[in-house]
């Protein structure tokens, strides 16, 4: 296996399978934890700072990333769910709701009406055609009247 690029001695050394340092590995491991574990880790680092101990650059980077992720998760959890929001309705029900809402934008209402139409109204060409309709009427007429099939014979043997 080649040991690097253009300059001699550059590139990964023999025997090194992973280029990341131990500190980066710990950071990745901590960031893969759930919200409560992340919050506990963040509080432990804050307690370390408050106690007067210094933290490493890796721990500082980890604190910055944890702060952003925890803030995003808290914001995501506190988002109120509005009843009738699009995620709570079937697509057709949502389209009809928007279409019938007079406070919505007219262009949006028109788009929703066009989108919902194929689910409510059948096209003229679709469905039963002339020939199928004629055959259905002939079957109904043949089943009753003068040319109707007779009753089956009585079965005496069981």
MARDREN-74638 format. One record per residue: residue number from 1; y, z negated, x negated of N, C-alpha, C, CB in turn; chain; residue in three letters. Coordinates in steps of 0.001 Angstrom, whole numbers, plus 500000, padded with zeros to 6 digits. Glycine has a CB too. Example, Ala and Ser with C-alpha at 12.3 -4.5 7.8 and 13.67 -1.06 7.14 Angstrom:
<recs>
REC:n:n.yy:n.zz:n.xx:ca.yy:ca.zz:ca.xx:c.yy:c.zz:c.xx:cb.yy:cb.zz:cb.xx:chain:res
REC:1:494310:492200:486810:495500:492200:487700:496700:492200:486800:495527:490954:488692:A:ala
REC:2:497750:492920:487150:498940:492860:486330:500030:492130:487100:499402:494275:485916:A:ser
</recs>
This chain:
<recs>
REC:n:n.yy:n.zz:n.xx:ca.yy:ca.zz:ca.xx:c.yy:c.zz:c.xx:cb.yy:cb.zz:cb.xx:chain:res
REC:1:498824:500000:499145:500000:500000:500000:501232:500000:499104:500002:498772:500970:A:unk
REC:2:502203:500811:499476:503433:500886:498699:504213:499598:498849:504287:502087:499134:A:unk
REC:3:505001:499277:497817:505700:498003:497820:507191:498150:498037:505453:497286:496537:A:unk
REC:4:507662:499167:498656:509090:499174:498892:509685:500552:498876:509769:498337:497892:A:unk
REC:5:510969:500560:498759:511715:501794:498861:512023:502402:497513:512978:501561:499604:A:unk
REC:6:513214:502872:497369:513642:503621:496203:513711:502745:494959:514986:504258:496462:A:unk
REC:7:514245:501544:495109:514410:500679:493941:513132:499939:493620:515537:499688:494167:A:unk
REC:8:512797:499819:492379:511591:499079:492005:511725:497605:492385:511319:499217:490493:A:unk
REC:9:510656:497056:492923:510652:495643:493279:511243:495349:494642:511393:494874:492256:A:unk
REC:10:511738:496363:495324:512307:496106:496649:511201:496154:497687:513420:497132:496990:A:unk
REC:11:511471:495658:498831:510506:495668:499911:509760:494349:500011:509531:496799:499723:A:unk
REC:12:508799:494309:500902:508024:493114:501154:507060:492864:499997:507264:493235:502482:A:unk
REC:13:506915:491636:499640:506025:491260:498547:504588:491247:499032:506411:489886:497971:A:unk
REC:14:503651:491361:498115:502242:491345:498471:501855:489982:499039:501373:491688:497250:A:unk
REC:15:501039:490021:500074:500565:488777:500661:501455:488249:501778:500444:487743:499600:A:unk
REC:16:502658:488783:501935:503547:488334:502996:503278:489203:504216:505054:488408:502558:A:unk
REC:17:502754:488605:505260:502423:489380:506446:503554:489389:507452:501176:488839:507088:A:unk
REC:18:504371:488351:507474:505450:488272:508435:506742:487997:507684:505175:487180:509502:A:unk
REC:19:507744:488825:507934:508988:488726:507176:509903:487604:507665:509723:490034:507242:A:unk
REC:20:509630:487041:508840:510521:486001:509354:510247:484660:508667:510359:485861:510880:A:unk
REC:21:511297:483898:508541:511174:482609:507877:510608:481571:508838:512535:482151:507331:A:unk
REC:22:510279:480429:508291:509739:479341:509107:510771:478886:510141:509314:478153:508215:A:unk
REC:23:512032:478874:509761:513094:478445:510668:513221:479411:511848:514434:478343:509915:A:unk
REC:24:513150:480722:511580:513221:481705:512659:512024:481573:513588:513293:483124:512089:A:unk
REC:25:510863:481282:513031:509672:481099:513846:509844:479913:514787:508440:480902:512961:A:unk
REC:26:510420:478816:514286:510655:477636:515120:511661:477953:516228:511159:476456:514260:A:unk
REC:27:512684:478717:515891:513685:479075:516893:513034:479887:518008:514847:479871:516249:A:unk
REC:28:512237:480886:517648:511565:481713:518658:510619:480869:519514:510786:482861:517982:A:unk
REC:29:509942:479928:518892:509014:479063:519623:509764:478184:520617:508209:478189:518647:A:unk
REC:30:510889:477619:520206:511660:476746:521089:512295:477520:522241:512739:476024:520298:A:unk
REC:31:512708:478763:521974:513351:479546:523026:512361:480039:524071:514077:480722:522423:A:unk
REC:32:511075:480023:523756:510078:480468:524724:509690:479350:525695:508840:480979:523999:A:unk
REC:33:510271:478181:525548:509939:477045:526410:510596:477177:527776:510365:475735:525752:A:unk
REC:34:510206:476327:528688:510777:476302:530033:512132:475595:530003:509814:475598:531030:A:unk
REC:35:512809:475574:531137:514170:475060:531231:514259:473583:530845:514699:475255:532638:A:unk
REC:36:513339:472750:531324:513413:471312:531030:513220:471046:529545:512361:470542:531840:A:unk
REC:37:512301:471773:528930:512060:471589:527500:513270:472052:526693:510798:472356:527060:A:unk
REC:38:513889:473147:527140:515094:473627:526445:516216:472603:526557:515555:474986:527024:A:unk
REC:39:516387:472024:527741:517439:471024:527940:517179:469791:527079:517532:470624:529426:A:unk
REC:40:515921:469374:526974:515587:468210:526151:515887:468502:524679:514097:467821:526333:A:unk
REC:41:515507:469689:524220:515780:470074:522836:517284:470102:522566:515160:471447:522530:A:unk
REC:42:518048:470663:523502:519501:470734:523353:520087:469317:523276:520136:471525:524534:A:unk
REC:43:519625:468422:524148:520118:467041:524125:519735:466326:522835:519575:466268:525323:A:unk
REC:44:518546:466596:522303:518138:465992:521027:519058:466441:519893:516675:466362:520698:A:unk
REC:45:519395:467715:519887:520302:468216:518840:521696:467615:518993:520387:469758:518888:A:unk
REC:46:522160:467470:520250:523465:466836:520475:523454:465387:520004:523847:466902:521963:A:unk
REC:47:522352:464681:520274:522245:463281:519840:522251:463195:518314:520959:462628:520408:A:unk
REC:48:521633:464162:517665:521628:464202:516205:523047:464379:515658:520719:465337:515705:A:unk
REC:49:523828:465238:516309:525222:465462:515882:526051:464209:516138:525844:466681:516627:A:unk
REC:50:525877:463602:517320:526645:462402:517658:526321:461247:516717:526372:461988:519102:A:unk
REC:51:525084:461207:516237:524674:460144:515323:525256:460290:513932:523186:460104:515229:A:unk
REC:52:525948:461393:513675:526564:461588:512367:525714:462408:511412:526856:460264:511748:A:unk
REC:53:524544:462821:511836:523702:463651:510968:524165:465104:511028:522210:463540:511379:A:unk
REC:54:523982:465811:509954:524354:467227:509948:523152:468061:510396:524843:467673:508529:A:unk
REC:55:523451:469215:510963:522378:470111:511414:522410:471371:510552:522531:470470:512940:A:unk
REC:56:521276:472018:510472:521182:473228:509657:521799:474397:510403:519714:473536:509290:A:unk
REC:57:521981:475491:509692:522545:476694:510314:521594:477223:511382:522824:477787:509249:A:unk
REC:58:520302:477156:511126:519316:477600:512113:519382:476777:513378:517918:477533:511533:A:unk
REC:59:519543:475463:513240:519662:474606:514417:520942:474904:515181:519624:473132:514011:A:unk
REC:60:522007:475216:514454:523266:475566:515120:523107:476862:515912:524408:475708:514089:A:unk
REC:61:522437:477856:515307:522192:479116:516011:521346:478860:517259:521490:480139:515079:A:unk
REC:62:520320:478001:517099:519450:477687:518218:520236:476993:519324:518281:476811:517760:A:unk
REC:63:521161:476090:518969:521979:475410:519974:522851:476396:520730:522850:474340:519321:A:unk
REC:64:523441:477366:520009:524283:478364:520668:523468:479181:521672:524932:479296:519626:A:unk
REC:65:522291:479622:521254:521443:480419:522135:520970:479593:523323:520242:480976:521364:A:unk
REC:66:520580:478335:523064:520138:477455:524147:521258:477204:525148:519637:476127:523582:A:unk
REC:67:522479:477023:524655:523602:476767:525546:523820:477946:526490:524875:476489:524739:A:unk
REC:68:523750:479151:525948:523953:480339:526781:522827:480467:527811:524026:481613:525903:A:unk
REC:69:521577:480276:527363:520442:480417:528279:520444:479345:529360:519135:480362:527506:A:unk
REC:70:520747:478113:528988:520775:477044:529990:521894:477267:531003:520946:475679:529312:A:unk
REC:71:523057:477724:530539:524155:478003:531463:523772:479124:532429:525432:478380:530686:A:unk
REC:72:523091:480148:531923:522674:481255:532790:521643:480784:533810:522097:482410:531952:A:unk
REC:73:520703:479938:533387:519687:479448:534312:520290:478518:535366:518582:478723:533545:A:unk
REC:74:521265:477713:534982:521917:476825:535950:522699:477643:536963:522849:475822:535236:A:unk
REC:75:523427:478677:536482:524176:479539:537397:523240:480269:538348:525019:480549:536614:A:unk
REC:76:522091:480698:537819:521122:481425:538645:520553:480500:539717:519981:482006:537770:A:unk
REC:77:520293:479247:539377:519727:478308:540328:520729:477903:541401:519227:477084:539606:A:unk
REC:78:522019:477890:541076:523029:477428:542022:523570:478531:542909:524156:476793:541286:A:unk
REC:79:523103:479771:542742:523577:480851:543581:523059:480630:544994:523130:482227:543029:A:unk
REC:80:523981:480495:545968:523524:480242:547337:522928:481503:547949:524682:479728:548207:A:unk
REC:81:521860:481321:548725:521253:482451:549414:521890:482551:550792:519696:482296:549515:A:unk
REC:82:522407:483715:551089:523034:483954:552372:521978:484506:553312:524243:484923:552244:A:unk
REC:83:521916:483941:554517:520933:484430:555467:521324:485827:555889:520817:483494:556690:A:unk
REC:84:520360:486698:555925:520636:488087:556281:521011:488921:555072:521741:488152:557307:A:unk
REC:85:520856:488368:553887:521134:489133:552680:520072:490214:552543:521167:488214:551420:A:unk
REC:86:520351:491288:551797:519407:492395:551730:518025:492000:551242:519948:493452:550848:A:unk
REC:87:517908:490954:550413:516595:490580:549906:515757:489849:550957:516748:489712:548673:A:unk
REC:88:516380:489431:552066:515638:488719:553100:515227:489630:554252:516465:487571:553628:A:unk
REC:89:515660:490892:554245:515385:491802:555348:514519:492963:554888:516687:492322:555950:A:unk
REC:90:513835:493560:555842:513134:494815:555577:514198:495884:555340:512168:495210:556771:A:unk
REC:91:513880:496928:554594:514893:497967:554320:515454:498614:555583:514296:499041:553440:A:unk
REC:92:514596:498927:556542:515084:499552:557768:515978:498596:558554:513910:500008:558637:A:unk
REC:93:515598:497326:558630:516416:496340:559346:517775:496171:558671:515688:494982:559417:A:unk
REC:94:517776:496198:557330:519049:496085:556611:519935:497295:556888:518803:495945:555097:A:unk
REC:95:519331:498497:556863:520124:499705:557125:520717:499673:558529:519261:500966:556946:A:unk
REC:96:519919:499235:559494:520435:499161:560866:521519:498103:561005:519303:498866:561841:A:unk
REC:97:521373:496990:560296:522380:495926:560340:523712:496432:559792:521906:494691:559539:A:unk
REC:98:523662:497121:558650:524893:497646:558053:525481:498737:558935:524625:498192:556632:A:unk
REC:99:524629:499587:559485:525091:500689:560322:525818:500172:561568:523908:501577:560729:A:unk
REC:100:525338:499081:562145:525928:498546:563378:527040:497538:563133:524862:497905:564211:A:unk
REC:101:527358:497237:561882:528399:496266:561557:529760:496963:561512:528096:495568:560203:A:unk
REC:102:530676:496659:562455:531971:497346:562476:532893:496946:561327:532664:497074:563781:A:unk
REC:103:532598:495851:560625:533472:495434:559530:533164:496168:558224:533349:493939:559314:A:unk
REC:104:532025:496884:558156:531642:497600:556939:532456:498879:556782:530143:497926:556957:A:unk
REC:105:532447:499416:555584:533108:500674:555266:532455:501804:556067:533040:500964:553739:A:unk
REC:106:533260:502739:556576:532721:503825:557412:531789:504731:556630:533855:504651:558005:A:unk
REC:107:532114:504990:555370:531248:505850:554558:529879:505204:554359:531901:506140:553192:A:unk
REC:108:529871:503901:554108:528617:503183:553925:527814:503186:555220:528880:501741:553458:A:unk
REC:109:528491:502989:556345:527804:503005:557636:527190:504366:557915:528766:502627:558757:A:unk
REC:110:527926:505428:557572:527410:506782:557784:526196:507046:556899:528505:507826:557504:A:unk
REC:111:526254:506604:555640:525118:506785:554734:523879:506040:555232:525482:506306:553326:A:unk
REC:112:524093:504824:555741:522968:504051:556265:522377:504717:557504:523410:502620:556596:A:unk
REC:113:523235:505319:558353:522742:506008:559547:521888:507215:559156:523921:506454:560440:A:unk
REC:114:522334:507963:558169:521577:509127:557704:520252:508678:557087:522403:509944:556677:A:unk
REC:115:520283:507579:556340:519069:507088:555692:518065:506528:556694:519420:506023:554673:A:unk
REC:116:518535:505920:557766:517642:505289:558738:517105:506275:559768:518363:504167:559443:A:unk
REC:117:517766:507403:559948:517383:508351:560992:515933:508822:560900:518286:509538:560938:A:unk
REC:118:515403:509198:559738:514014:509686:559702:512987:508637:560126:513681:510165:558313:A:unk
REC:119:513315:507363:560038:512367:506318:560415:512390:506028:561919:512670:505044:559642:A:unk
REC:120:513445:506464:562595:513591:506154:564011:513324:507385:564886:514992:505608:564286:A:unk
REC:121:513891:508535:564513:513778:509753:565311:512860:510746:564605:515172:510380:565560:A:unk
REC:122:511916:511320:565362:511000:512307:564804:511696:513660:564793:509669:512369:565615:A:unk
REC:123:511451:514446:563753:512023:515789:563698:511404:516648:564786:511802:516430:562307:A:unk
REC:124:512118:517701:565152:511645:518554:566218:510349:519252:565821:512707:519577:566587:A:unk
REC:125:510222:519680:564608:509034:520393:564144:507832:519489:563933:509342:521108:562870:A:unk
REC:126:508044:518207:563765:506949:517276:563534:506383:516805:564864:507418:516077:562689:A:unk
REC:127:505173:516314:564846:504565:515802:566058:503704:516866:566712:505632:515312:567026:A:unk
REC:128:503570:516804:568043:502696:517706:568794:503403:519035:568992:502295:517089:570161:A:unk
REC:129:502717:520123:568628:503266:521462:568812:502837:522056:570142:502836:522373:567672:A:unk
REC:130:503204:523334:570364:502896:524003:571625:501391:524142:571837:503555:525375:571664:A:unk
REC:131:500690:524579:570801:499254:524810:570950:498504:523508:571189:498700:525510:569715:A:unk
REC:132:498851:522456:570434:498188:521171:570634:498465:520615:572022:498637:520172:569576:A:unk
REC:133:499696:520802:572492:500069:520326:573823:499284:521082:574890:501589:520488:574057:A:unk
REC:134:499148:522385:574721:498400:523214:575675:496935:522782:575723:498505:524711:575294:A:unk
REC:135:496325:522555:574540:494923:522126:574489:494732:520753:575125:494430:522099:573041:A:unk
REC:136:495670:519841:574904:495577:518504:575500:495644:518580:577026:496703:517598:574967:A:unk
REC:137:496561:519410:577549:496668:519559:579001:495414:520196:579584:497896:520398:579362:A:unk
REC:138:494802:521135:578861:493569:521779:579336:492420:520771:579393:493190:522968:578420:A:unk
REC:139:492331:519889:578397:491270:518870:578397:491429:517902:579567:491275:518091:577073:A:unk
REC:140:492664:517510:579857:492920:516595:580974:492566:517276:582285:494399:516132:580987:A:unk
REC:141:492926:518552:582415:492631:519287:583654:491134:519499:583820:493355:520641:583664:A:unk
REC:142:490418:519753:582717:488978:519991:582804:488212:518709:583121:488464:520592:581500:A:unk
REC:143:488758:517586:582792:488071:516317:583021:488111:515905:584487:488688:515227:582165:A:unk
REC:144:488960:516535:585272:489054:516179:586691:489077:517464:587514:490327:515308:586978:A:unk
REC:145:488758:517343:588754:488821:518507:589652:487469:519160:589849:489794:519528:589115:A:unk
REC:146:487517:520451:590213:486339:521207:590597:485342:521392:589454:486753:522545:591119:A:unk
REC:147:485869:521552:588226:485003:521852:587103:484693:520627:586233:485632:522921:586263:A:unk
REC:148:484880:519470:586767:484613:518239:586023:483110:518077:585840:485213:517003:586752:A:unk
REC:149:482678:517508:584723:481248:517289:584533:480728:516268:585542:480958:516818:583094:A:unk
REC:150:479466:516461:585944:478869:515566:586940:478436:514255:586318:477678:516234:587610:A:unk
REC:151:477933:513377:587225:477479:512075:586775:476149:512246:586042:477339:511088:587970:A:unk
REC:152:475880:511412:585051:474593:511506:584384:473476:511012:585313:474607:510694:583070:A:unk
REC:153:472238:511430:585075:471142:510980:585947:470878:509477:585794:469858:511770:585634:A:unk
REC:154:470327:508905:586804:470030:507473:586804:468856:507239:585869:469717:506948:588247:A:unk
REC:155:468986:506257:585032:467953:505931:584079:467075:504827:584658:468564:505506:582727:A:unk
REC:156:465821:505179:585032:464923:504188:585581:464080:503517:584511:464036:504818:586607:A:unk
REC:157:463856:504183:583447:463051:503646:582369:463954:502981:581366:462208:504738:581703:A:unk
REC:158:463580:501773:580997:464398:501068:580032:463724:500983:578727:464740:499713:580507:A:unk
</recs>
